Amino acid sequence: MAFPEPKLKKPELPKKLLGTLECKQGAVRAVRFNVDGNYCLTCGSDKSLKLWNPLKGTLLKTYSGHGYEVLDAAGSFDNSQLCSCGADKTVVLWDVATGQVIRKFRGHAGKVNCVQFNEEATVILSGAIDSSVRCWDCRSRRPDPIQILDEAKDGISSLKVSDHEILTGSVDGRVRRYDLRAGELYSDYIGSPITCVCFSKDGQCTLAASLDSTLRLLDKDTGELLGEYTGHKNVTYKMDCCMSERDTHVGSCSEDGKVYFWDLVEGSLALSLPVSKTAVQSLSFHPTESCLLTAAVGRVQFWREESYVAEEGEPA
């Protein structure tokens, strides 16, 4: 007997505040979920990187080793390592369990804005204000990068990696996609300085946020503009954008202290979430659930959908 397919619940956006992390690390420059969404990383202006369980609100470890503020971080697929980058021009590879620095990569000529592991966590990619993306081999002792991508004409603000491609956003107003299988570079001109780029979960589209207070959804293969999303304010700071866990909505930080979500297909505003009195610096959307982290004024807030009920043993 064939059972009917379970009905997918209508997508809900996270608007219920479940908890607040007082990070005590100066301004939180970035907040990032780990690969499975059970933990998160916060990057502080006090040079520290912290690992948290956001659901329980517990600090698990503090990583100290940067010489200036930390600007971005990422976890490896198996949660055994972290990479981070900062205004001290370095990229750091950490051992999660011991908190020790495994490697420090130097070579960028200015502050490093963004960092990512490749899928196997054998290579770290970093993008910096010096207009370059550098690829570092985690397993070699060589001090120099294995490759430098220097096509950008201005600083690299954002960087994402899929299994076979690298997506970058630059202050020169271009979104660049390096297809490593085909050996091709695709470039789309947006015009306004780009602050954040990301892939859709299905890998068909790219989303770019820029300093003209607009998010743009592009067809990854053709570069066709599929949607524009406006209503938030982003004219000065580097702000994160994201897609919801099922690609139904696009979201963005805003300088007016809110987080905005739009319906991906219709382009209509679906939610403006009041987070802070000042600009929301960073956000991270959970990989599989309707769950959001926002960073503003030195604290991180943890949001879930209205219908969410905490399981036994979890704090509500």
Backbone as CSV, one residue per row, in Angstrom:
resi,resn,N_x,N_y,N_z,CA_x,CA_y,CA_z,C_x,C_y,C_z
1,MET,0.852,-1.195,0.000,0.000,0.000,0.000,0.894,1.254,0.000
2,ALA,0.632,2.129,-0.947,1.458,3.337,-1.058,0.908,4.413,-0.127
3,PHE,1.759,4.924,0.698,1.343,6.021,1.582,1.425,7.340,0.823
4,PRO,0.500,8.247,1.101,0.586,9.557,0.426,1.823,10.323,0.900
5,GLU,2.336,11.135,0.012,3.484,11.982,0.377,3.073,12.920,1.512
6,PRO,3.939,13.115,2.494,3.584,14.070,3.545,3.462,15.480,2.969
7,LYS,2.427,16.194,3.419,2.222,17.553,2.904,3.284,18.472,3.490
8,LEU,3.926,19.252,2.623,4.887,20.223,3.115,4.126,21.382,3.737
9,LYS,4.561,21.778,4.918,3.918,22.918,5.562,4.188,24.172,4.744
10,LYS,3.226,25.081,4.763,3.432,26.365,4.095,4.633,27.051,4.753
11,PRO,5.528,27.579,3.939,6.723,28.170,4.546,6.379,29.332,5.478
12,GLU,6.965,29.302,6.656,6.773,30.375,7.623,8.099,31.090,7.818
13,LEU,8.020,32.383,8.064,9.243,33.141,8.300,9.515,33.264,9.799
14,PRO,10.788,33.306,10.186,11.109,33.408,11.615,10.833,34.813,12.137
15,LYS,9.853,34.938,13.043,9.588,36.260,13.611,9.371,36.229,15.119
16,LYS,9.553,35.029,15.716,9.407,34.903,17.167,10.800,34.883,17.789
17,LEU,11.058,35.834,18.682,12.371,35.897,19.322,12.464,34.816,20.388
18,LEU,13.452,33.903,20.195,13.606,32.795,21.146,14.699,33.046,22.165
19,GLY,15.703,33.820,21.795,16.800,34.032,22.733,17.753,35.106,22.264
20,THR,18.543,35.610,23.195,19.536,36.646,22.904,20.877,36.223,23.486
21,LEU,21.930,36.338,22.684,23.292,36.078,23.154,23.974,37.426,23.387
22,GLU,24.342,37.695,24.630,25.152,38.885,24.917,26.600,38.478,24.669
23,CYS,27.130,38.880,23.520,28.392,38.287,23.063,29.631,38.802,23.796
24,LYS,29.560,40.018,24.328,30.695,40.595,25.074,32.003,40.512,24.271
25,GLN,31.916,40.912,23.013,33.131,40.934,22.183,33.158,42.184,21.296
26,GLY,32.668,43.294,21.856,32.574,44.523,21.078,31.436,44.395,20.080
27,ALA,31.564,45.089,18.960,30.560,44.962,17.899,30.691,43.582,17.253
28,VAL,29.564,42.927,17.015,29.597,41.627,16.330,29.594,41.902,14.825
29,ARG,30.715,41.635,14.194,30.864,41.954,12.761,30.160,40.929,11.870
30,ALA,30.069,39.688,12.346,29.386,38.659,11.544,28.901,37.559,12.462
31,VAL,27.745,36.992,12.108,27.246,35.793,12.787,27.014,34.741,11.707
32,ARG,27.417,33.501,11.976,27.343,32.437,10.971,26.915,31.121,11.607
33,PHE,25.871,30.500,11.050,25.552,29.121,11.436,26.672,28.197,10.953
34,ASN,26.857,27.085,11.671,27.765,26.058,11.144,27.017,25.248,10.086
35,VAL,27.641,24.195,9.577,27.101,23.463,8.422,25.714,22.869,8.708
36,ASP,25.527,22.266,9.894,24.231,21.628,10.178,23.266,22.538,10.939
37,GLY,23.709,23.738,11.301,22.805,24.685,11.948,22.624,24.480,13.437
38,ASN,23.434,23.609,14.060,23.314,23.389,15.512,24.134,24.380,16.336
39,TYR,25.118,24.975,15.709,26.007,25.906,16.406,26.149,27.171,15.582
40,CYS,26.710,28.208,16.207,26.985,29.413,15.426,28.279,30.053,15.883
41,LEU,28.850,30.855,14.987,30.091,31.582,15.235,29.790,33.069,15.259
42,THR,30.433,33.799,16.169,30.322,35.260,16.164,31.722,35.857,16.062
43,CYS,31.839,36.870,15.199,33.122,37.532,14.954,33.085,38.893,15.635
44,GLY,34.054,39.154,16.502,34.006,40.363,17.316,35.002,41.417,16.909
45,SER,34.651,42.682,17.217,35.598,43.774,16.974,36.691,43.785,18.040
46,ASP,36.565,42.917,19.070,37.614,42.833,20.103,38.653,41.758,19.774
47,LYS,38.712,41.334,18.498,39.697,40.360,17.973,39.345,38.909,18.281
48,SER,38.192,38.659,18.924,37.867,37.272,19.303,36.847,36.653,18.351
49,LEU,36.887,35.326,18.305,35.911,34.516,17.575,35.276,33.590,18.613
50,LYS,33.941,33.504,18.636,33.287,32.682,19.654,32.353,31.664,19.015
51,LEU,32.298,30.491,19.637,31.434,29.392,19.193,30.325,29.206,20.227
52,TRP,29.065,29.155,19.752,27.902,29.108,20.638,26.961,27.970,20.261
53,ASN,26.177,27.550,21.255,24.945,26.815,20.970,23.825,27.841,21.097
54,PRO,23.276,28.319,19.970,22.328,29.435,20.046,21.001,29.046,20.702
55,LEU,20.614,27.769,20.552,19.345,27.328,21.121,19.383,27.361,22.647
56,LYS,20.506,26.897,23.198,20.644,26.911,24.661,21.213,28.231,25.168
57,GLY,21.779,29.028,24.236,22.363,30.299,24.649,23.691,30.142,25.361
58,THR,24.399,29.040,25.111,25.647,28.783,25.834,26.872,29.052,24.956
59,LEU,27.873,29.670,25.586,29.166,29.890,24.941,29.995,28.620,25.099
60,LEU,30.473,28.073,23.983,31.224,26.816,24.027,32.732,27.042,24.032
61,LYS,33.190,28.028,23.267,34.643,28.277,23.224,34.924,29.664,22.645
62,THR,36.031,30.226,23.085,36.516,31.499,22.535,37.858,31.252,21.867
63,TYR,38.018,31.786,20.660,39.241,31.582,19.875,39.966,32.926,19.759
64,SER,41.165,33.003,20.326,41.933,34.249,20.328,43.223,34.045,19.554
65,GLY,43.516,34.970,18.653,44.720,34.827,17.836,44.795,35.861,16.729
66,HIS,43.670,36.550,16.473,43.701,37.637,15.486,44.306,38.885,16.131
67,GLY,44.924,39.717,15.309,45.561,40.930,15.813,44.680,42.159,15.728
68,TYR,43.528,41.988,15.076,42.602,43.118,14.914,41.212,42.516,14.767
69,GLU,40.188,43.321,14.483,38.834,42.767,14.531,38.613,41.645,13.511
70,VAL,37.786,40.679,13.926,37.477,39.518,13.085,36.260,39.885,12.229
71,LEU,36.326,39.595,10.928,35.281,40.061,10.015,34.402,38.946,9.443
72,ASP,34.916,37.712,9.404,34.095,36.611,8.882,34.683,35.291,9.375
73,ALA,33.844,34.254,9.367,34.297,32.935,9.806,33.418,31.873,9.164
74,ALA,33.918,30.638,9.147,33.155,29.513,8.602,33.626,28.232,9.276
75,GLY,32.736,27.232,9.323,33.072,25.935,9.891,33.245,24.905,8.790
76,SER,34.083,23.889,9.057,34.292,22.830,8.068,33.106,21.861,8.081
77,PHE,33.011,21.026,7.055,31.864,20.119,6.895,31.726,19.145,8.066
78,ASP,32.868,18.792,8.707,32.814,17.816,9.804,32.896,18.491,11.178
79,ASN,32.817,19.815,11.198,32.838,20.606,12.438,34.142,20.491,13.228
80,SER,35.205,19.985,12.606,36.453,19.821,13.357,37.346,21.055,13.269
81,GLN,37.118,21.879,12.227,37.964,23.057,12.031,37.125,24.295,11.744
82,LEU,37.718,25.452,12.024,37.113,26.734,11.671,38.130,27.521,10.853
83,CYS,37.634,28.411,10.015,38.526,29.399,9.417,37.934,30.775,9.693
84,SER,38.797,31.752,9.827,38.334,33.115,10.076,39.273,34.086,9.389
85,CYS,38.814,35.332,9.234,39.649,36.347,8.601,39.367,37.679,9.287
86,GLY,40.255,38.637,9.067,40.047,39.886,9.776,40.795,41.059,9.208
87,ALA,40.706,42.166,9.967,41.320,43.417,9.547,42.837,43.407,9.747
88,ASP,43.369,42.307,10.322,44.831,42.189,10.468,45.479,41.571,9.228
89,LYS,44.695,41.444,8.135,45.162,40.942,6.821,45.423,39.437,6.816
90,THR,45.046,38.734,7.897,45.351,37.302,7.960,44.100,36.448,7.816
91,VAL,44.343,35.186,7.446,43.326,34.135,7.447,43.833,33.076,8.416
92,VAL,42.969,32.658,9.343,43.405,31.729,10.390,42.605,30.432,10.310
93,LEU,43.313,29.303,10.402,42.692,27.981,10.479,42.803,27.504,11.921
94,TRP,41.654,27.119,12.517,41.598,26.767,13.942,41.201,25.307,14.131
95,ASP,41.675,24.732,15.229,41.167,23.447,15.691,40.014,23.728,16.653
96,VAL,38.812,23.215,16.319,37.621,23.536,17.103,37.773,23.078,18.552
97,ALA,38.220,21.844,18.748,38.230,21.248,20.088,39.236,21.912,21.022
98,THR,40.453,22.149,20.516,41.498,22.685,21.402,41.498,24.210,21.441
99,GLY,40.919,24.849,20.419,40.954,26.308,20.354,42.278,26.857,19.855
100,GLN,43.152,25.969,19.404,44.487,26.388,18.963,44.479,26.802,17.490
101,VAL,45.402,27.711,17.156,45.626,28.087,15.756,46.429,26.974,15.088
102,ILE,45.893,26.424,13.986,46.637,25.405,13.222,47.566,26.091,12.231
103,ARG,47.026,27.053,11.495,47.819,27.788,10.497,47.353,29.233,10.445
104,LYS,48.285,30.124,10.134,47.935,31.513,9.859,48.434,31.824,8.454
105,PHE,47.525,32.230,7.586,47.898,32.506,6.194,48.025,34.013,5.996
106,ARG,49.224,34.428,5.525,49.452,35.853,5.276,49.770,36.047,3.800
107,GLY,49.299,37.135,3.243,49.555,37.390,1.823,48.662,38.483,1.277
108,HIS,47.479,38.648,1.874,46.612,39.751,1.452,47.252,41.085,1.839
109,ALA,47.004,42.096,1.020,47.622,43.412,1.238,46.731,44.339,2.063
110,GLY,45.550,43.878,2.442,44.637,44.712,3.228,43.685,43.825,3.988
111,LYS,42.698,44.442,4.629,41.798,43.659,5.476,41.036,42.611,4.658
112,VAL,40.830,41.459,5.286,40.189,40.330,4.609,38.726,40.296,5.038
113,ASN,37.828,40.448,4.056,36.397,40.625,4.349,35.619,39.329,4.496
114,CYS,36.032,38.283,3.754,35.184,37.089,3.695,36.043,35.842,3.542
115,VAL,35.532,34.745,4.081,36.298,33.499,4.067,35.338,32.316,3.972
116,GLN,35.756,31.273,3.250,34.943,30.062,3.085,35.865,28.847,2.943
117,PHE,35.381,27.701,3.410,36.038,26.430,3.083,35.473,25.915,1.762
118,ASN,36.267,25.114,1.036,35.670,24.322,-0.039,34.919,23.151,0.599
119,GLU,34.293,22.314,-0.226,33.408,21.274,0.327,34.144,20.286,1.223
120,GLU,35.376,19.925,0.860,36.118,18.922,1.632,36.946,19.551,2.744
121,ALA,36.888,20.884,2.879,37.694,21.621,3.867,39.187,21.372,3.687
122,THR,39.598,21.221,2.418,41.028,21.086,2.116,41.608,22.423,1.659
123,VAL,40.730,23.322,1.227,41.154,24.637,0.737,40.314,25.713,1.429
124,ILE,40.973,26.801,1.816,40.260,27.986,2.317,40.343,29.054,1.241
125,LEU,39.221,29.704,0.965,39.195,30.822,0.020,38.908,32.093,0.799
126,SER,39.668,33.147,0.486,39.488,34.407,1.199,39.437,35.561,0.208
127,GLY,38.574,36.531,0.499,38.438,37.707,-0.353,38.751,38.957,0.451
128,ALA,39.498,39.890,-0.150,39.994,41.022,0.630,39.804,42.349,-0.098
129,ILE,40.088,43.404,0.668,39.983,44.767,0.157,41.035,45.024,-0.928
130,ASP,42.042,44.111,-1.035,43.091,44.276,-2.047,42.657,43.770,-3.433
131,SER,41.354,43.493,-3.608,40.748,43.081,-4.892,41.042,41.641,-5.281
132,SER,41.623,40.853,-4.384,41.955,39.476,-4.769,41.208,38.454,-3.931
133,VAL,41.000,37.274,-4.559,40.573,36.075,-3.830,41.780,35.147,-3.816
134,ARG,42.146,34.665,-2.636,43.298,33.762,-2.524,42.840,32.405,-2.024
135,CYS,43.427,31.357,-2.583,43.078,29.982,-2.239,44.259,29.369,-1.486
136,TRP,43.989,28.919,-0.268,45.045,28.420,0.617,44.866,26.925,0.843
137,ASP,45.952,26.172,0.733,45.916,24.722,0.955,46.068,24.448,2.455
138,CYS,45.017,23.890,3.067,45.039,23.640,4.515,46.048,22.568,4.905
139,ARG,46.411,21.689,3.962,47.223,20.517,4.326,48.706,20.698,4.023
140,SER,49.044,21.799,3.345,50.448,21.987,2.978,51.094,22.990,3.934
141,ARG,52.394,22.964,4.040,53.101,23.932,4.885,53.541,25.150,4.079
142,ARG,53.196,25.163,2.803,53.635,26.292,1.966,52.968,27.577,2.435
143,PRO,53.720,28.674,2.521,53.140,29.916,3.018,52.329,30.683,1.969
144,ASP,52.545,30.372,0.680,51.876,31.160,-0.359,50.607,30.454,-0.841
145,PRO,49.653,31.224,-1.387,48.402,30.613,-1.856,48.616,29.730,-3.074
146,ILE,47.736,28.728,-3.251,47.868,27.864,-4.428,47.325,28.564,-5.668
147,GLN,46.456,29.549,-5.473,45.930,30.309,-6.618,45.463,31.675,-6.146
148,ILE,45.594,32.657,-7.026,45.090,34.003,-6.748,44.147,34.383,-7.888
149,LEU,42.933,34.768,-7.541,41.965,35.256,-8.537,41.944,36.775,-8.408
150,ASP,42.480,37.455,-9.443,42.659,38.909,-9.298,41.910,39.709,-10.371
151,GLU,40.774,39.144,-10.825,40.027,39.827,-11.893,39.297,41.077,-11.414
152,ALA,38.957,41.139,-10.128,38.176,42.273,-9.619,38.994,43.562,-9.684
153,LYS,38.298,44.676,-9.915,38.958,45.986,-10.023,38.886,46.762,-8.706
154,ASP,38.208,46.196,-7.721,38.095,46.835,-6.409,37.916,45.724,-5.372
155,GLY,37.763,46.094,-4.107,37.742,45.118,-3.032,36.704,44.024,-3.195
156,ILE,37.020,42.830,-2.705,36.064,41.720,-2.657,35.319,41.825,-1.330
157,SER,33.992,41.909,-1.411,33.201,42.075,-0.186,32.566,40.773,0.268
158,SER,32.349,39.839,-0.682,31.601,38.628,-0.342,32.036,37.483,-1.239
159,LEU,31.914,36.262,-0.684,32.446,35.087,-1.376,31.638,33.868,-0.943
160,LYS,31.207,33.053,-1.919,30.540,31.788,-1.599,31.132,30.703,-2.488
161,VAL,31.054,29.453,-2.002,31.657,28.334,-2.728,30.636,27.211,-2.845
162,SER,30.486,26.646,-4.050,29.684,25.425,-4.204,30.662,24.285,-4.495
163,ASP,30.146,23.125,-4.902,31.068,21.998,-5.128,31.999,22.224,-6.317
164,HIS,31.612,23.111,-7.238,32.480,23.300,-8.408,32.590,24.751,-8.877
165,GLU,32.153,25.694,-8.032,32.232,27.083,-8.479,32.464,28.031,-7.300
166,ILE,33.014,29.201,-7.640,33.284,30.249,-6.658,32.490,31.480,-7.099
167,LEU,31.732,32.042,-6.176,30.919,33.227,-6.458,31.485,34.385,-5.649
168,THR,31.769,35.508,-6.310,32.314,36.656,-5.588,31.512,37.912,-5.893
169,GLY,31.452,38.796,-4.901,30.860,40.117,-5.092,31.918,41.154,-4.794
170,SER,31.978,42.206,-5.615,33.048,43.194,-5.457,32.488,44.607,-5.419
171,VAL,33.273,45.496,-4.814,32.923,46.911,-4.757,32.943,47.529,-6.162
172,ASP,33.546,46.820,-7.132,33.534,47.336,-8.519,32.172,47.128,-9.194
173,GLY,31.200,46.573,-8.453,29.834,46.451,-8.984,29.585,45.197,-9.793
174,ARG,30.497,44.236,-9.724,30.320,43.012,-10.506,30.193,41.767,-9.634
175,VAL,29.307,40.875,-10.079,29.225,39.529,-9.508,29.992,38.616,-10.457
176,ARG,30.971,37.906,-9.924,31.767,37.003,-10.765,31.576,35.567,-10.305
177,ARG,31.435,34.676,-11.286,31.299,33.257,-10.959,32.366,32.478,-11.721
178,TYR,33.208,31.798,-10.962,34.278,30.981,-11.546,33.781,29.545,-11.593
179,ASP,33.555,29.023,-12.797,33.141,27.632,-12.949,34.412,26.793,-13.076
180,LEU,34.712,26.047,-12.016,35.999,25.339,-11.973,36.017,24.119,-12.880
181,ARG,34.833,23.537,-13.154,34.788,22.370,-14.062,35.038,22.802,-15.492
182,ALA,34.395,23.884,-15.874,34.507,24.344,-17.265,35.726,25.243,-17.470
183,GLY,36.310,25.738,-16.376,37.418,26.681,-16.508,36.968,28.016,-17.062
184,GLU,35.736,28.417,-16.729,35.164,29.653,-17.276,34.923,30.669,-16.162
185,LEU,34.993,31.957,-16.519,34.615,33.037,-15.618,33.419,33.772,-16.212
186,TYR,32.342,33.869,-15.428,31.152,34.608,-15.847,31.048,35.849,-14.973
187,SER,30.772,36.995,-15.606,30.719,38.245,-14.860,29.422,38.985,-15.186
188,ASP,28.723,39.420,-14.150,27.483,40.190,-14.337,27.641,41.555,-13.692
189,TYR,27.329,42.588,-14.466,27.511,43.959,-13.983,26.234,44.461,-13.317
190,ILE,26.345,44.793,-12.037,25.205,45.338,-11.288,25.281,46.860,-11.270
191,GLY,26.510,47.388,-11.124,26.680,48.842,-11.190,26.965,49.467,-9.851
192,SER,26.201,49.088,-8.837,26.414,49.624,-7.497,27.349,48.679,-6.728
193,PRO,28.157,49.203,-5.804,29.050,48.310,-5.038,28.286,47.173,-4.361
194,ILE,28.790,45.960,-4.507,28.097,44.778,-3.986,28.602,44.474,-2.578
195,THR,27.657,44.195,-1.676,28.029,43.936,-0.281,27.896,42.467,0.092
196,CYS,27.060,41.711,-0.636,26.873,40.301,-0.292,26.351,39.541,-1.505
197,VAL,26.817,38.318,-1.682,26.288,37.431,-2.730,25.995,36.066,-2.118
198,CYS,25.010,35.371,-2.684,24.793,33.974,-2.263,24.112,33.182,-3.373
199,PHE,24.282,31.866,-3.300,23.600,30.939,-4.203,22.228,30.622,-3.630
200,SER,21.264,30.324,-4.525,20.014,29.729,-4.044,20.301,28.277,-3.681
201,LYS,19.442,27.687,-2.861,19.673,26.304,-2.409,19.653,25.325,-3.589
202,ASP,18.830,25.633,-4.603,18.752,24.719,-5.756,19.901,24.939,-6.745
203,GLY,20.733,25.949,-6.485,21.903,26.177,-7.342,21.596,26.805,-8.682
204,GLN,20.360,27.261,-8.886,19.981,27.826,-10.189,20.160,29.343,-10.268
205,CYS,20.159,29.995,-9.095,20.150,31.461,-9.072,21.240,31.995,-8.144
206,THR,21.557,33.277,-8.349,22.425,33.974,-7.400,21.696,35.236,-6.934
207,LEU,21.951,35.589,-5.681,21.347,36.786,-5.088,22.477,37.748,-4.756
208,ALA,22.285,39.025,-5.102,23.316,40.027,-4.825,22.692,41.229,-4.141
209,ALA,23.319,41.683,-3.056,22.899,42.900,-2.364,23.901,43.991,-2.696
210,SER,23.404,45.206,-2.913,24.317,46.295,-3.269,23.920,47.590,-2.574
211,LEU,24.819,48.586,-2.667,24.660,49.832,-1.903,23.660,50.809,-2.510
212,ASP,22.820,50.339,-3.455,21.695,51.164,-3.911,20.409,50.683,-3.252
213,SER,20.538,50.050,-2.078,19.390,49.532,-1.310,18.515,48.611,-2.155
214,THR,19.160,47.723,-2.907,18.423,46.782,-3.762,19.066,45.400,-3.696
215,LEU,18.205,44.381,-3.620,18.648,42.994,-3.810,18.251,42.576,-5.209
216,ARG,19.123,41.847,-5.885,18.808,41.383,-7.239,18.996,39.877,-7.327
217,LEU,18.000,39.216,-7.919,18.069,37.781,-8.136,18.409,37.549,-9.604
218,LEU,19.507,36.822,-9.849,19.969,36.594,-11.221,19.904,35.109,-11.553
219,ASP,19.565,34.822,-12.809,19.686,33.451,-13.300,21.181,33.145,-13.399
220,LYS,21.611,32.070,-12.743,23.045,31.804,-12.640,23.690,31.580,-14.010
221,ASP,22.985,30.890,-14.891,23.594,30.517,-16.176,23.543,31.637,-17.204
222,THR,22.433,32.397,-17.235,22.285,33.415,-18.287,22.582,34.824,-17.795
223,GLY,22.547,35.031,-16.466,22.729,36.379,-15.932,21.474,37.222,-15.997
224,GLU,20.370,36.613,-16.460,19.103,37.355,-16.581,18.617,37.814,-15.198
225,LEU,18.119,39.056,-15.147,17.577,39.595,-13.896,16.178,39.017,-13.675
226,LEU,16.041,38.208,-12.620,14.764,37.542,-12.351,13.896,38.316,-11.368
227,GLY,14.525,39.109,-10.518,13.742,39.849,-9.533,14.550,40.935,-8.869
228,GLU,13.857,41.999,-8.450,14.482,43.074,-7.676,13.667,43.270,-6.407
229,TYR,14.355,43.482,-5.291,13.679,43.590,-3.994,14.169,44.855,-3.302
230,THR,13.222,45.745,-2.968,13.586,47.025,-2.351,12.667,47.315,-1.166
231,GLY,13.060,48.303,-0.367,12.264,48.698,0.797,13.152,48.862,2.015
232,HIS,14.294,48.152,2.008,15.252,48.274,3.101,16.215,49.418,2.786
233,LYS,17.099,49.719,3.738,18.086,50.780,3.525,19.486,50.196,3.623
234,ASN,20.251,50.333,2.552,21.649,49.879,2.542,22.437,50.761,1.579
235,VAL,23.026,51.827,2.141,23.781,52.774,1.313,25.204,52.991,1.817
236,THR,25.497,52.502,3.036,26.793,52.797,3.655,27.578,51.552,4.034
237,TYR,26.921,50.606,4.700,27.630,49.484,5.315,27.540,48.215,4.475
238,LYS,28.473,47.293,4.772,28.394,45.949,4.194,27.305,45.186,4.943
239,MET,26.282,44.744,4.217,25.130,44.077,4.829,24.935,42.693,4.217
240,ASP,24.541,41.733,5.048,24.301,40.369,4.562,22.926,40.247,3.912
241,CYS,22.847,39.375,2.905,21.552,38.948,2.367,21.511,37.425,2.437
242,CYS,20.317,36.856,2.283,20.207,35.396,2.396,18.968,34.912,1.653
243,MET,18.878,33.603,1.479,17.657,32.964,0.988,17.141,32.094,2.123
244,SER,15.813,31.952,2.215,15.253,31.095,3.261,15.558,29.640,2.945
245,GLU,15.272,28.751,3.899,15.747,27.358,3.798,15.149,26.618,2.615
246,ARG,14.004,27.079,2.086,13.415,26.411,0.912,13.353,27.323,-0.319
247,ASP,14.182,28.369,-0.322,14.241,29.299,-1.470,12.921,30.014,-1.724
248,THR,12.061,30.116,-0.712,10.757,30.775,-0.943,10.850,32.280,-0.744
249,HIS,11.813,32.717,0.068,11.945,34.142,0.377,13.409,34.569,0.300
250,VAL,13.615,35.858,0.026,14.955,36.444,0.120,14.943,37.440,1.268
251,GLY,16.076,37.544,1.952,16.132,38.400,3.136,17.354,39.290,3.117
252,SER,17.274,40.387,3.879,18.398,41.315,3.946,18.421,42.046,5.278
253,CYS,19.634,42.346,5.740,19.813,43.304,6.838,19.442,44.697,6.328
254,SER,19.312,45.627,7.265,19.005,46.994,6.871,19.597,47.980,7.876
255,GLU,19.920,49.164,7.374,20.505,50.196,8.236,19.472,50.860,9.135
256,ASP,18.185,50.542,8.932,17.152,51.114,9.808,16.824,50.197,10.996
257,GLY,17.647,49.163,11.206,17.478,48.315,12.380,16.501,47.168,12.201
258,LYS,16.073,46.925,10.955,15.148,45.816,10.701,15.797,44.776,9.800
259,VAL,15.172,43.602,9.751,15.507,42.598,8.737,14.283,42.451,7.847
260,TYR,14.487,42.501,6.548,13.378,42.451,5.587,13.386,41.120,4.846
261,PHE,12.187,40.571,4.616,12.036,39.378,3.779,10.998,39.657,2.691
262,TRP,11.329,39.219,1.480,10.410,39.363,0.353,10.056,37.986,-0.195
263,ASP,8.861,37.876,-0.753,8.479,36.679,-1.486,9.345,36.603,-2.741
264,LEU,10.049,35.480,-2.931,11.017,35.385,-4.022,10.351,35.566,-5.385
265,VAL,9.198,34.934,-5.571,8.558,34.959,-6.888,7.828,36.282,-7.121
266,GLU,7.012,36.684,-6.137,6.184,37.884,-6.339,6.966,39.182,-6.152
267,GLY,8.021,39.132,-5.349,8.790,40.345,-5.089,8.163,41.242,-4.034
268,SER,7.062,40.775,-3.435,6.361,41.609,-2.445,7.004,41.442,-1.074
269,LEU,6.932,42.497,-0.265,7.497,42.455,1.082,6.647,41.535,1.951
270,ALA,7.294,40.517,2.549,6.560,39.537,3.351,6.710,39.788,4.850
271,LEU,7.831,40.405,5.248,8.065,40.621,6.680,9.119,41.705,6.862
272,SER,8.835,42.660,7.749,9.911,43.535,8.227,9.988,43.336,9.733
273,LEU,11.116,42.808,10.153,11.303,42.347,11.524,12.126,43.385,12.292
274,PRO,11.511,44.061,13.278,12.290,45.049,14.044,13.281,44.349,14.973
275,VAL,14.564,44.616,14.776,15.616,43.916,15.525,16.327,44.866,16.486
276,SER,16.621,46.081,16.012,17.503,46.958,16.778,17.187,48.418,16.452
277,LYS,17.696,49.328,17.294,17.533,50.767,16.997,18.580,51.238,16.000
278,THR,19.664,50.461,15.876,20.715,50.809,14.914,20.808,49.706,13.852
279,ALA,21.714,49.905,12.902,21.829,48.985,11.763,22.034,47.536,12.212
280,VAL,21.381,46.617,11.511,21.616,45.183,11.724,22.855,44.826,10.901
281,GLN,23.911,44.397,11.603,25.211,44.187,10.950,25.256,42.923,10.095
282,SER,24.650,41.859,10.621,24.843,40.564,9.967,23.654,39.661,10.246
283,LEU,23.447,38.680,9.370,22.418,37.669,9.615,22.877,36.338,9.049
284,SER,22.253,35.274,9.534,22.535,33.937,9.026,21.254,33.128,9.087
285,PHE,20.881,32.496,7.974,19.662,31.697,7.926,20.035,30.227,8.077
286,HIS,19.248,29.517,8.873,19.505,28.099,9.147,19.457,27.295,7.844
287,PRO,20.355,26.299,7.676,20.385,25.555,6.402,19.124,24.756,6.091
288,THR,18.384,24.299,7.115,17.228,23.422,6.833,15.943,23.832,7.538
289,GLU,15.985,24.768,8.462,14.782,25.139,9.213,14.516,26.634,9.115
290,SER,13.274,27.018,9.469,12.916,28.431,9.468,13.453,29.064,10.748
291,CYS,14.684,29.477,10.671,15.400,29.880,11.873,16.461,30.897,11.454
292,LEU,16.555,31.993,12.194,17.393,33.121,11.775,18.230,33.632,12.943
293,LEU,19.475,33.984,12.657,20.312,34.696,13.621,20.560,36.102,13.096
294,THR,20.438,37.103,13.979,20.732,38.483,13.591,21.742,39.060,14.578
295,ALA,22.613,39.930,14.072,23.626,40.560,14.924,23.486,42.075,14.839
296,ALA,23.381,42.703,16.011,23.329,44.166,16.098,23.768,44.577,17.495
297,VAL,24.491,45.672,17.579,24.938,46.281,18.848,25.518,45.255,19.833
298,GLY,26.435,44.419,19.372,27.127,43.536,20.305,26.338,42.341,20.800
299,ARG,25.143,42.134,20.239,24.391,40.948,20.655,23.818,40.229,19.431
300,VAL,23.570,38.937,19.633,22.975,38.118,18.574,21.611,37.655,19.047
301,GLN,20.617,37.749,18.162,19.272,37.288,18.508,18.891,36.102,17.632
302,PHE,18.126,35.200,18.244,17.788,33.901,17.657,16.282,33.868,17.425
303,TRP,15.847,33.741,16.164,14.429,33.853,15.791,13.929,32.542,15.195
304,ARG,12.668,32.203,15.504,12.011,31.035,14.910,10.641,31.446,14.383
305,GLU,9.999,30.495,13.669,8.657,30.768,13.151,7.641,30.778,14.290
306,GLU,6.506,31.448,14.063,5.469,31.609,15.098,4.997,30.275,15.655
307,SER,4.857,29.272,14.779,4.267,27.991,15.206,5.279,27.085,15.911
308,TYR,6.523,27.557,16.041,7.573,26.722,16.642,7.282,26.467,18.122
309,VAL,7.365,25.202,18.507,7.242,24.822,19.921,8.521,24.115,20.326
310,ALA,9.149,24.594,21.400,10.405,23.998,21.858,10.163,22.549,22.272
311,GLU,11.102,21.671,21.911,10.992,20.263,22.318,11.313,20.123,23.801
312,GLU,10.971,18.957,24.345,11.255,18.700,25.772,12.744,18.921,26.050
313,GLY,12.998,19.614,27.123,14.404,19.822,27.505,15.035,21.035,26.853
314,GLU,14.327,21.635,25.885,14.860,22.845,25.253,14.267,24.067,25.939
315,PRO,15.039,25.130,26.093,14.448,26.352,26.634,13.505,26.973,25.603
316,ALA,12.357,27.441,26.044,11.411,28.063,25.090,11.881,29.449,24.728
